[in-house]
Amino acid sequence: MREEEKNKSSQESSIKRFFKKRWVFPAIYISSAAIILTGALWYQSSSNSDSSNYDYKASDISGKKINDMPAVEVNRAMENFVMPVTNPDTAVIQKPFYEYDGKKDEQVAALVEYNNSYQPNTGIDITMKEGKTFEVVAALSGTVTDVKEDSLLGNVIEIEHDKGIVTQYQSVKDISVKVGDEVEQGQALAMAGESIYNEKAGVHVHFEIRKENVPVNPSDYFNKPLSALIDAKMTEEKPADDSKMTDDKKATDDSKTTDEKKATDDSKPADEKKSTDDSKPSDDKNTTDDKSKDNSTPKEDSTKSTDSSMNS
């Protein structure tokens, strides 16, 4: 029993002597730190290995893949509107967009005459300087939502972009796209043609940009990003006011009538004067002849009377 107590006491003394040495506790601290650091590095490398095998393309939220829609939306929002022709330098805007708050002469220039009436232009009509047909291209990337034959407008292509914004291409022929096609900016859509609605334009393409079905001036957005139109506050355009168009036409007709009437009034006095001058000598001559005739009659009677008296 005493031996066991003696051995136990000896062991405790050895442990106490061991911990009393100066290098023991620093060694324990360093060893602990090394173990902790090694464990942390091992855990981090294990996590990286798991993430490298992760299929991000397969991840989805509400059934939509993360890498799908955002990229398309961002790309389209950053695209700038361009004129729907391959060579803008030779293009001419034959008929501009009708601005309801524009100047009077600009509004008149933007009226389209059809079937004896005037209508405001809801887009721009583009022609080439040489008057020949040309390739019509997409002004912006998007999805073809409508392709239809229209004898009045000369066929129509509609492309939908982001945020309810669409572009329309009218008066086209040899159409090379169909509904549902995804088109890129600058991709050929058709060839420019003619329309009955605007025969005076000849070979042209009628180009429109609409936001929430409200037409906007395409010239205001060329070389500007789609995001500029998305952020723009829209004001509902006034509908085509037939009475206003009629008043403008009436004013033009009245002016024309006034000019014609003035010209008629100016020529009328001259005609009347000429007529008076022409008729006056004739009347004077007739009067003179009558007077001469009257004067000659008594003379003849007098001569006759004298001859009778001499014979008797």
Secondary structure as UniProt FT lines:
FT   HELIX           2..19
FT   TURN            22..23
FT   HELIX           24..52
FT   HELIX           56..58
FT   STRAND          60..61
FT   TURN            62..63
FT   STRAND          64..65
FT   TURN            66..68
FT   HELIX           69..78
FT   STRAND          80..81
FT   HELIX           88..90
FT   STRAND          91..95
FT   TURN            100..101
FT   HELIX           104..109
FT   STRAND          111..114
FT   TURN            115..116
FT   STRAND          117..120
FT   STRAND          124..128
FT   TURN            129..130
FT   STRAND          135..137
FT   STRAND          142..148
FT   TURN            151..154
FT   STRAND          156..160
FT   TURN            163..164
FT   STRAND          165..170
FT   STRAND          172..173
FT   TURN            179..180
FT   STRAND          182..183
FT   TURN            185..186
FT   STRAND          188..193
FT   TURN            197..198
FT   HELIX           199..201
FT   STRAND          204..211
FT   TURN            212..213
FT   STRAND          214..216
FT   HELIX           218..220
FT   HELIX           226..231
FT   HELIX           242..311
//
